[in-house]
Every structure is written in C-alpha cells, then in structure tokens.
Amino acid sequence: MIQVAPDWSDLERFRFGDGPELADALLALVLLGTKTATCWSFADGQQTTVGKQMVACDSRDRPRAVIETIRLDVCLFSEVTDAFAAKEGEDDRSLTSWRRAHQAYFERNGGFDPEMPLWCEEFKLIAEIAIP
C-alpha cells in the first residue's frame, strides 16, 4: 500500500468540476469509491503525473481526500470508452450520459469539439480527510 505523504498539507489542492454544487457532488462520489477517474481539456495542460498525490477539496475549499494518479492518457472526446465513463462514476455511469454531461461542461468552459483531445486520469483514493 502506498503511504500518504506524512504531511498532506503540503500537497497540491484542487476541486472537481466548475462550481460549488458539482465540486461537492463529484467529491462525494470519490469518497464513496464510485468515482475513480476524471478528465479535462488537453488545452488546460497536464495537471498531474502517475504517482502524484493531491488533496481534493470541497466547495468551501476544505481538504477532504488524498488521491493518487494511477494512470494518465490522452484520448479524443469521441474515443472515450464505456469503461472510462463508468469509472467517472457520474449519473448512470453510461457513455451516453458521460458524453451529454461532459459536452455541456466543455461548452461552459471554453468550447467543445467531439474531436478535442482530453487528459484522462484514473486515480485511487488514498485517504479521507475528516472535517475538523
């Protein structure tokens, strides 16, 4: 088992999604073990590497979980698989649902193209951080 950094407060912090409701909903899926993957536009740059640990925060920027990247690939939106969509853990976990939600997300955040490249990350939950 990989150990959490002795002082996770030094790890990079981030929030899932693009707003408070989505951040909390996606974080809840991570804490349940349902969400083990995420993606973002290739244009936003490589935000992690395999083996990197980061702290996922809730909508109020409170640290809630330590995750570790276990896989990172570049994939076209149109080539995302059923398996990856299921690992994202959202809605009914189908590729159809994933495409609908992610198209809307990318349209809200700079543009969408079905041939746009994405960073596709798989991660594992290392530790849940209790709210003090």
ABEGO torsion letter per residue (X at the ends): XBBBBABAAABBBBBBEABAAAAAAAAAAAAAGABABBBBBAAAEBABBBGBBBBBBBAAGBBABBBBBABBBBBBAAABBAAAAAAAGBEAGBAAAAAAAAAAAAAAAGEBBAABBBBBBBBBBABBBBBX
